[in-house]
């Protein structure tokens, strides 16, 4: 640690501005990503200098991967299933919001929910803040790449919110404002508690990361029983001692209803032998189908899958997810070819997606009833 960093640390300690839970979080980071040990202090300084008061990792009710509030950052434990560049991007994105709280103040940041501005204006401002956080996180990841600390991400851009529709933010803000009005909330702490309770699984989970899966073992979240992955059989994640389902969820999804597809995506990941899953966005408007003449697409440049959910049943949506994941697999295997109707790549995606959905339906018939 150089003199300047030492002075900053002393000042933070004197002002009692340390980040609660930070050391425990960083230990989990180095355990999951051992290559970060050499530069973990850089990550620590970046978090501390944001003014972040607390950092907690826990199980989420929804598929979001992070939540930034005026009193700290809450992270979904599933971020530890991400590749290192993606993990850092998610972390840097949420910490970018802490810098925004520091710059603009709590009142400005909660204006979306407690202020007098209209929903449309609030949605525009919120999307701008999210986009800026994306840009900030992207620059930070690129900085680490330039320093040789991490490898180049698979995609040129990691942005999450640039293509999210304004209507998504409008719907989200309207729902939160209605809930705040119903509960009679009028201050930052109450709104933060509302978000906290909406997203965190339950109070019994605490802020301790339970290492559900290692390279060779699955460890039950519920009872602690462990078994070798090689002995797991068809129901790899089901604990044979207490019956708990320890299956991880993957993907970055923006609509709360999308988490119903998480287990199916995990099933596709195993079926296709994929190391990572690209970002998946669910579009619930008719505009997407009209523009693209399709129910889904895989954008190789953005490493992003978009799936139309507008007036479609679960089975059809799952088939589209599987179809686009096959295209993603084709890319990871460096198999070049056209994805137009009747092409070899497209026919393969249709056939494999159909097989995946049929086999998943046999295992989970209740989903399709």
Secondary structure by P-SEA (a helix, b strand, c coil): ccaaaaaaaaaaaaacccccaaaaaaaaaaaacccccccaaaaaaaaaaacccbbbbbbbcccccccccccbbbbbcccccccaaaaaaaaaaaaaaaaaaaacccccccccccccccaaaaaaaaaaaaaaaaaaaaaaaaaaaaaccccccccccccccccccaaaaaaaaaaaaaaaaaaccccaaaaaaaaaaaccccccccccccccccccbbbbccccbbbbccccccccccccccccccccccccccccccccaaaaaaaaaaaaccccccbbbbbccccccccccccccccccccbbbbbcccccaaaaaaaaaaaaaaaaaaaaccccccccccaaaaaaaaaaaaaaaaaaaacccccc
